Structures are given as structure tokens and as C-alpha cells.
Amino acid sequence: MRPFTLIELLLVIFLIGIGVSLLSLNIPRVLKRQKFERGVDLIVHKIELAQETLLDYRADVHLAFWQEGGKLWVKITVDQPLCERLKNALNRHCEIRGVETVTFNDRELPFELFFDGSLGLTPYGSLHCVGGSKQRITIPLKGYPCSVTVP
């Protein structure tokens, strides 16, 4: 068995360098996609939290979406007196990062989703989330309390 020559070692190092550089080109795109998916997950969790509040307290719940300073924000308000700690817990993580804009049934920002506590109804329609690089996800809302799934 003969040892490797210097040219063979340099060729292997060169090929590894090309492979690493190609992978590094995709990293920003992958990170942007992950940030968008985390933002959509946070929106889904806010919707589920609004549903849980509706069911637990039989209260009307409002889920407001708006844009301020180039950032997307979501806030839950309840039409029933709640303790301050619960209000703060409901509205932790209000800034939605990675999602540039949201529409609900073709309504542009700002808009509000209403969860009716007296009838136990949730909004019906489609929530369209748009991120950078033309990323799009549609969240279907069925009009009654159920798990919210992202297709």
C-alpha cells in the first residue's frame, strides 16, 4: 500500500472546501424558513390559547393582529375580569417574528378574530401567513373549538 501524495491530499481538501461552501450558501435561507415556521407556530398557539380561554371562562375573547414598526403583533383580550397575572400570561410573546404579514378571509391588517363565549364559537375562515422569500402558509379555522393544524 503506497502513501497518499501531496496532490491527492490537496485535491481532497479542495473538494471538502467546495462542499462546505455550497452548504453555507443555503444556511441563511434555511434559517429564514425556520424563523417563519416558528412565527406561524406562535400564531397557532395564540389561537389555541384563545380557544382554551373561551372554553375555560365562557368569556368572549378577542385576538387582535396588527403591524407596528415593521413587526407583526398579536394580543389576546378577554371581556371578563381576569387577574393581572393571567392577563400577563396570555400576552407573553406578542411579537411574531419571521411572519411579515397576515390576512384573514382577505382582510388586511389590522383585524381582530372574535371568539364568542356565549355560543362557544370560534372564527371560521382562513388565516394566510406570508414570510420572506414568498413563504406562505394557510391556517384553516373551522368555526368551533378544535385543534388548529397547519397543513
Steps between C-alpha positions, in 0.01 A plus 500: 500500500651831391458825697287792377674764297482868580290564187245238604471652849460853355232375260301344787529819708392706196192280443405520870535880481267517201244284681510717813466819298195363316338408831569843645309663214178327615535585870340850487204366302451212743521735800242735344266205437538377860430849635184517286383157618560599866293816441214297351520257793472794741188624316349149524577490873335840550186375321496187716553711813205720402288186452603363840416832666160496326427149625638544853339836581202502260606852414523688174861508382656734244821416316633822344760503221679819399827624358712762669852605417528233231420225754193281535326500839223285651310573821229309686231694688220344703162666568501382858702610801814289534781523752801701387731198494269316261473804272879522490532127432252519211700773331851377545684483166276742311754576228487251214843475338556355155146567377478818293123527462176316574157519338173345614238430231665768281492758785829683528668608824386620749216260576355311794380142539198464730441191713137501623485375859120486525465269197841332520586599143839580354581685177433322171723553200862498393791680656772557238854557630769640272872502576813603318601328176132455407434247777128443552301289743121489538350418838139375468263605780191280526260717699484278808756415770737234364871448456653741250715324246731641237487295178 
